Amino acid sequence: MTGYEITEIGGLDQWRDHFGGFAPARSRDGRRVVDHELAMQFIGLTANALEPGEQAGYWHTHSEVEELYVFLEGRGQMGLDDDLVDVGPGSVVRVGQGVWRTWRAHPESPGELRWLCIRAGGEELPHLPSDSSRAERPMPWPTPEA
């Protein structure tokens, strides 16, 4: 057994074809829970796509998990406690514990709102990773001719 795994979630234009969720009753089109497919220990990942005008339909909060939303395409909005923020390609939203959140694809979005949601919990990460090591190893790909 190796220390890594690989899965393919398809191109952004294929994300709407995913059907999934954390429980069968809450599964929906446009969601793929990638951490259910890989042996992830400390992080979680979902790939998401909503049609223009579609919304989550619920609010939620976490007591231990922190989430990072990375928006890749489309236009949308997030409700964060009492605030409403616009999101689109390049928006990265960190949502800490205890913050209520919901989201929607804006009705006038030029296409699907697509984003990754990365979840993590446990110990606080150091500013500078202290558990890494570097090595002088040859690169695994061919070296260009000079």
N, C-alpha and C positions, 0 to 999 in steps of 0.2 A: 504494500500500500504506500502511496506517495503522500507528501504533505501538501498537495494542491489538488484542486478539482476545477473542471471547466464545464460550463454550460453555455448554450447559445440562446439569447432571448430575441434574436431577430433585429432587423432594422426598425427605426422609429415608426415607419409606416406600417409595421406589422403588430405593434403593441396593442392596438384596439382588438385584435383577434384573440388576445389572451383572455381567459376566463378563470378567475380565481379569487381567493380571499383567505382569511385566517380561519374561517369556519364555513362549512357549506351554506348555511343560511345567510351568510353575509357576503358570499361570492358574487362577483359581477363581471360584466364585460370590461375589458380594458385594464385588468389588474393581474399581475403575476407576482407571486410571493417567491422570490428567488431563493431566500434562505430556507424554504421548505425543500429545495432541490439540492442544496449543497450543505455540507457539514459545517455550518457557521457556528462559532461559539460565542463571540462577543459583539457581533454586528448583525444587522438584518437589512434586507434590501427588497423593495418592491419596484416594479416598472409599471407605470400608470399612463392611461390615455383616456381623456374625456372628450366627448363631442361638444361643439359649441352649445352653450346653454345648459349642459348637464352639470349636476352638482353632486357632492358627496352625499347630501341628504341627512347628515348627522354631524354633531360636534363630538370631539373626544379629547381626553387629556391623559397623560401618563404620570405616575408617581415616581418611577425610577428610570424610565427610558427617555432619552433625548433624541430628537429627530432632526434630520437635515434634508430639506427639500431642494432639489436641483432641477430647475425648469429648463427644458431644452427647446420646446416649440410651442407655438400658440400663445394666447393671451388669457389670463385668468385673474382670479382674486382669491385671497385667503382672509378668512376671519380669524383674528388672533386676539382672544379675550374681547375687549370692546373696540378693537381697531379693525379696519378693513384696508388691506394693502393690495396693490396691483402687482401681478407677477407675469413674467414672460421670459423669452430666451435669455439666459445669462443670470436670471434672478436665483439667488441662493438664500434660503431662509432657514435659520437655525431656530428650533422651537424647544425650549427647555421644559423641564418637569413642572407640572402644575399649570401650564398655559393651555387654555382651551383653544382648539383649532378646527377649522373646516375649510373647504375650498370648492371652487367651481371654475368651469371654463366659461369665459365671458361669452354672452350670446352673440356678440359680433366678432369673435375670434376668427382670424383668417383660416383656421384649421383646428385640428384637435389640440388640446392642451396636453403636453407630454412631459412627464417628469419622473425622476428617481426619488424615492424616499429611503434614506439611509437611517437606520435605527441603531442606537448603541446605548449601553448602560454599564454599570460597574464602576471601576475606579477612574478618576480623572486622568486624562492623558497629559504627560509632561509636555511643556512647550517644545523642548528639544528631545526627540526620542532617545532614551538612554539605554535601550535594549538592542540597538542595532550594531552590526559589525560590517566592515568593508573588507574586501579581499582583492588581491591582484589576480584575476582569472582572465583567460582569453575570452573574447566575446563569442557568442554562439553562432553568429552569422558571418558570411564571407566579408573580408576586408576589401574595400575598393582599391583598385590598382592605382598607384600614384602616377 
